[in-house]
Amino acid sequence: MQTFKELQINAEQKGFLGEKIGTNKILNKEIEVHDFSVNESKHYEGRSCIWLQIKYNNEFRVVFLEGKKIQEILQKIQPEQFPFRVTLIRENDWYDFV
């Protein structure tokens, strides 16, 4: 019988380091974005949720947010361009990077 390790099965979803941090705590503050993934929202059917792996105050944290604009921006960034520094802002009802 094979061991699980011998099956060489890897999870498709990558894990992120650190505790969750609310967007209000990092709004209008510089953060480092190290990685992201787009997942189905657990709260709203048919909507997506962005998971951001960030570094804030020298600690790795995870931020969950929704927003097509941020999703489109992140998907245009090449893997070799990570990490990068950015400020998360809110304009009206939308998040944006500056």
VOGU-859648 format. One record per atom (N, C-alpha, C): residue number from 1; residue in one letter; chain; atom name; x negated, z negated, y negated. Coordinates in steps of 0.2 Angstrom, whole numbers, padded with zeros to 4 digits. Layout:
% VOGU-859648
   pos   code   unit   site    east      up   north
   NUM      a      A     CA       X       Z       Y
...
//
This chain:
% VOGU-859648
   pos   code   unit   site    east      up   north
     1      m      A      N   -0004    0000    0006
     1      m      A     CA    0000    0000    0000
     1      m      A      C   -0004    0000   -0006
     2      q      A      N   -0003    0004   -0011
     2      q      A     CA   -0006    0004   -0017
     2      q      A      C   -0005   -0001   -0022
     3      t      A      N   -0010   -0003   -0026
     3      t      A     CA   -0009   -0008   -0031
     3      t      A      C   -0006   -0004   -0038
     4      f      A      N   -0003   -0008   -0042
     4      f      A     CA   -0001   -0005   -0048
     4      f      A      C   -0006   -0001   -0052
     5      k      A      N   -0012   -0004   -0052
     5      k      A     CA   -0018   -0001   -0056
     5      k      A      C   -0019    0006   -0053
     6      e      A      N   -0019    0006   -0046
     6      e      A     CA   -0020    0013   -0043
     6      e      A      C   -0015    0018   -0045
     7      l      A      N   -0009    0016   -0047
     7      l      A     CA   -0004    0021   -0048
     7      l      A      C   -0006    0025   -0055
     8      q      A      N   -0010    0022   -0059
     8      q      A     CA   -0012    0024   -0065
     8      q      A      C   -0006    0026   -0070
     9      i      A      N   -0002    0022   -0071
     9      i      A     CA    0004    0023   -0075
     9      i      A      C    0003    0019   -0082
    10      n      A      N    0003    0023   -0087
    10      n      A     CA    0002    0021   -0094
    10      n      A      C    0009    0021   -0098
    11      a      A      N    0010    0016   -0102
    11      a      A     CA    0016    0015   -0106
    11      a      A      C    0016    0021   -0111
    12      e      A      N    0021    0024   -0112
    12      e      A     CA    0022    0029   -0117
    12      e      A      C    0022    0026   -0124
    13      q      A      N    0025    0020   -0125
    13      q      A     CA    0025    0017   -0131
    13      q      A      C    0019    0012   -0132
    14      k      A      N    0016    0013   -0138
    14      k      A     CA    0010    0009   -0139
    14      k      A      C    0012    0003   -0143
    15      g      A      N    0008   -0003   -0141
    15      g      A     CA    0010   -0009   -0144
    15      g      A      C    0006   -0010   -0151
    16      f      A      N    0008   -0014   -0155
    16      f      A     CA    0005   -0015   -0161
    16      f      A      C    0003   -0023   -0162
    17      l      A      N   -0002   -0024   -0166
    17      l      A     CA   -0005   -0031   -0166
    17      l      A      C   -0002   -0035   -0172
    18      g      A      N   -0001   -0041   -0171
    18      g      A     CA    0001   -0045   -0176
    18      g      A      C    0009   -0047   -0176
    19      e      A      N    0010   -0051   -0181
    19      e      A     CA    0017   -0053   -0182
    19      e      A      C    0021   -0049   -0186
    20      k      A      N    0027   -0049   -0185
    20      k      A     CA    0032   -0045   -0190
    20      k      A      C    0031   -0048   -0197
    21      i      A      N    0032   -0043   -0202
    21      i      A     CA    0032   -0045   -0209
    21      i      A      C    0037   -0041   -0212
    22      g      A      N    0041   -0044   -0216
    22      g      A     CA    0047   -0041   -0220
    22      g      A      C    0044   -0036   -0225
    23      t      A      N    0048   -0031   -0226
    23      t      A     CA    0046   -0026   -0232
    23      t      A      C    0046   -0029   -0238
    24      n      A      N    0050   -0034   -0240
    24      n      A     CA    0050   -0038   -0246
    24      n      A      C    0043   -0041   -0248
    25      k      A      N    0040   -0043   -0243
    25      k      A     CA    0033   -0047   -0244
    25      k      A      C    0028   -0042   -0245
    26      i      A      N    0028   -0036   -0244
    26      i      A     CA    0023   -0031   -0245
    26      i      A      C    0025   -0026   -0250
    27      l      A      N    0031   -0026   -0253
    27      l      A     CA    0033   -0022   -0258
    27      l      A      C    0029   -0022   -0264
    28      n      A      N    0027   -0017   -0267
    28      n      A     CA    0023   -0016   -0273
    28      n      A      C    0016   -0019   -0272
    29      k      A      N    0013   -0020   -0266
    29      k      A     CA    0007   -0023   -0265
    29      k      A      C    0003   -0018   -0260
    30      e      A      N   -0004   -0018   -0261
    30      e      A     CA   -0008   -0013   -0257
    30      e      A      C   -0008   -0015   -0250
    31      i      A      N   -0007   -0011   -0246
    31      i      A     CA   -0008   -0012   -0238
    31      i      A      C   -0013   -0007   -0235
    32      e      A      N   -0015   -0008   -0229
    32      e      A     CA   -0019   -0003   -0226
    32      e      A      C   -0014   -0001   -0220
    33      v      A      N   -0013    0006   -0219
    33      v      A     CA   -0009    0008   -0214
    33      v      A      C   -0013    0011   -0208
    34      h      A      N   -0013    0008   -0202
    34      h      A     CA   -0018    0009   -0197
    34      h      A      C   -0014    0014   -0192
    35      d      A      N   -0008    0014   -0191
    35      d      A     CA   -0004    0018   -0186
    35      d      A      C    0003    0017   -0187
    36      f      A      N    0007    0022   -0184
    36      f      A     CA    0014    0021   -0184
    36      f      A      C    0017    0024   -0178
    37      s      A      N    0024    0023   -0177
    37      s      A     CA    0028    0026   -0172
    37      s      A      C    0035    0027   -0175
    38      v      A      N    0038    0032   -0172
    38      v      A     CA    0045    0032   -0174
    38      v      A      C    0049    0031   -0168
    39      n      A      N    0054    0027   -0168
    39      n      A     CA    0058    0024   -0163
    39      n      A      C    0066    0025   -0165
    40      e      A      N    0070    0024   -0160
    40      e      A     CA    0077    0024   -0161
    40      e      A      C    0079    0017   -0164
    41      s      A      N    0083    0017   -0169
    41      s      A     CA    0085    0011   -0172
    41      s      A      C    0089    0007   -0167
    42      k      A      N    0087    0000   -0166
    42      k      A     CA    0091   -0004   -0162
    42      k      A      C    0098   -0007   -0165
    43      h      A      N    0098   -0006   -0172
    43      h      A     CA    0104   -0008   -0176
    43      h      A      C    0109   -0003   -0178
    44      y      A      N    0106    0004   -0178
    44      y      A     CA    0111    0009   -0181
    44      y      A      C    0110    0015   -0176
    45      e      A      N    0115    0016   -0172
    45      e      A     CA    0115    0022   -0168
    45      e      A      C    0114    0029   -0171
    46      g      A      N    0109    0033   -0168
    46      g      A     CA    0108    0039   -0171
    46      g      A      C    0103    0039   -0177
    47      r      A      N    0100    0033   -0178
    47      r      A     CA    0095    0033   -0184
    47      r      A      C    0089    0031   -0181
    48      s      A      N    0083    0033   -0184
    48      s      A     CA    0077    0031   -0182
    48      s      A      C    0074    0025   -0186
    49      c      A      N    0069    0022   -0183
    49      c      A     CA    0066    0016   -0186
    49      c      A      C    0058    0017   -0186
    50      i      A      N    0055    0016   -0191
    50      i      A     CA    0048    0017   -0192
    50      i      A      C    0044    0011   -0190
    51      w      A      N    0039    0010   -0186
    51      w      A     CA    0035    0005   -0184
    51      w      A      C    0029    0006   -0188
    52      l      A      N    0026    0002   -0192
    52      l      A     CA    0020    0003   -0196
    52      l      A      C    0015   -0003   -0193
    53      q      A      N    0009   -0001   -0191
    53      q      A     CA    0004   -0005   -0190
    53      q      A      C    0000   -0006   -0196
    54      i      A      N    0000   -0012   -0199
    54      i      A     CA   -0003   -0012   -0206
    54      i      A      C   -0008   -0018   -0206
    55      k      A      N   -0012   -0018   -0211
    55      k      A     CA   -0017   -0024   -0212
    55      k      A      C   -0015   -0026   -0219
    56      y      A      N   -0013   -0033   -0219
    56      y      A     CA   -0011   -0036   -0226
    56      y      A      C   -0015   -0042   -0226
    57      n      A      N   -0018   -0044   -0232
    57      n      A     CA   -0022   -0050   -0232
    57      n      A      C   -0027   -0051   -0226
    58      n      A      N   -0030   -0046   -0224
    58      n      A     CA   -0035   -0046   -0219
    58      n      A      C   -0032   -0048   -0212
    59      e      A      N   -0025   -0047   -0211
    59      e      A     CA   -0022   -0049   -0205
    59      e      A      C   -0018   -0042   -0203
    60      f      A      N   -0018   -0041   -0196
    60      f      A     CA   -0014   -0036   -0194
    60      f      A      C   -0007   -0038   -0193
    61      r      A      N   -0002   -0034   -0195
    61      r      A     CA    0005   -0036   -0195
    61      r      A      C    0009   -0029   -0193
    62      v      A      N    0015   -0030   -0192
    62      v      A     CA    0020   -0025   -0190
    62      v      A      C    0025   -0025   -0195
    63      v      A      N    0027   -0019   -0198
    63      v      A     CA    0033   -0018   -0202
    63      v      A      C    0038   -0013   -0199
    64      f      A      N    0044   -0015   -0199
    64      f      A     CA    0049   -0010   -0197
    64      f      A      C    0053   -0008   -0203
    65      l      A      N    0054   -0002   -0204
    65      l      A     CA    0058    0001   -0209
    65      l      A      C    0061    0007   -0208
    66      e      A      N    0066    0009   -0211
    66      e      A     CA    0070    0016   -0211
    66      e      A      C    0068    0020   -0217
    67      g      A      N    0068    0026   -0216
    67      g      A     CA    0068    0031   -0222
    67      g      A      C    0065    0037   -0219
    68      k      A      N    0069    0042   -0220
    68      k      A     CA    0067    0049   -0219
    68      k      A      C    0060    0051   -0223
    69      k      A      N    0060    0049   -0229
    69      k      A     CA    0055    0051   -0234
    69      k      A      C    0048    0048   -0231
    70      i      A      N    0048    0042   -0229
    70      i      A     CA    0042    0039   -0227
    70      i      A      C    0040    0042   -0220
    71      q      A      N    0045    0043   -0216
    71      q      A     CA    0044    0047   -0209
    71      q      A      C    0041    0053   -0210
    72      e      A      N    0043    0057   -0215
    72      e      A     CA    0041    0064   -0216
    72      e      A      C    0033    0064   -0219
    73      i      A      N    0032    0059   -0223
    73      i      A     CA    0025    0058   -0226
    73      i      A      C    0020    0056   -0220
    74      l      A      N    0022    0051   -0216
    74      l      A     CA    0018    0049   -0211
    74      l      A      C    0016    0055   -0205
    75      q      A      N    0021    0059   -0204
    75      q      A     CA    0020    0064   -0199
    75      q      A      C    0016    0070   -0202
    76      k      A      N    0015    0070   -0208
    76      k      A     CA    0010    0075   -0211
    76      k      A      C    0003    0073   -0211
    77      i      A      N    0002    0066   -0210
    77      i      A     CA   -0005    0063   -0210
    77      i      A      C   -0008    0064   -0203
    78      q      A      N   -0014    0067   -0203
    78      q      A     CA   -0018    0069   -0197
    78      q      A      C   -0021    0062   -0194
    79      p      A      N   -0021    0061   -0188
    79      p      A     CA   -0024    0055   -0184
    79      p      A      C   -0031    0053   -0187
    80      e      A      N   -0035    0058   -0189
    80      e      A     CA   -0042    0056   -0191
    80      e      A      C   -0041    0053   -0198
    81      q      A      N   -0036    0054   -0202
    81      q      A     CA   -0035    0051   -0209
    81      q      A      C   -0033    0044   -0209
    82      f      A      N   -0031    0041   -0203
    82      f      A     CA   -0030    0034   -0203
    82      f      A      C   -0036    0030   -0202
    83      p      A      N   -0037    0024   -0204
    83      p      A     CA   -0032    0020   -0209
    83      p      A      C   -0033    0023   -0216
    84      f      A      N   -0028    0021   -0220
    84      f      A     CA   -0028    0023   -0227
    84      f      A      C   -0024    0017   -0231
    85      r      A      N   -0026    0017   -0237
    85      r      A     CA   -0023    0012   -0242
    85      r      A      C   -0017    0015   -0246
    86      v      A      N   -0012    0011   -0247
    86      v      A     CA   -0006    0013   -0250
    86      v      A      C   -0002    0007   -0253
    87      t      A      N    0002    0009   -0257
    87      t      A     CA    0007    0004   -0260
    87      t      A      C    0014    0006   -0258
    88      l      A      N    0018    0002   -0255
    88      l      A     CA    0025    0003   -0253
    88      l      A      C    0029    0001   -0259
    89      i      A      N    0033    0006   -0261
    89      i      A     CA    0038    0005   -0267
    89      i      A      C    0045    0006   -0265
    90      r      A      N    0049    0004   -0269
    90      r      A     CA    0056    0006   -0267
    90      r      A      C    0059    0009   -0274
    91      e      A      N    0062    0015   -0273
    91      e      A     CA    0065    0018   -0278
    91      e      A      C    0072    0019   -0277
    92      n      A      N    0077    0016   -0280
    92      n      A     CA    0084    0016   -0279
    92      n      A      C    0085    0013   -0272
    93      d      A      N    0087    0017   -0267
    93      d      A     CA    0088    0015   -0260
    93      d      A      C    0083    0017   -0255
    94      w      A      N    0078    0020   -0258
    94      w      A     CA    0073    0023   -0254
    94      w      A      C    0066    0020   -0254
    95      y      A      N    0062    0020   -0249
    95      y      A     CA    0055    0018   -0249
    95      y      A      C    0051    0024   -0250
    96      d      A      N    0045    0023   -0253
    96      d      A     CA    0040    0028   -0255
    96      d      A      C    0033    0025   -0255
    97      f      A      N    0028    0029   -0254
    97      f      A     CA    0021    0027   -0255
    97      f      A      C    0018    0030   -0261
    98      v      A      N    0014    0026   -0264
    98      v      A     CA    0011    0028   -0270
    98      v      A      C    0003    0025   -0270
//
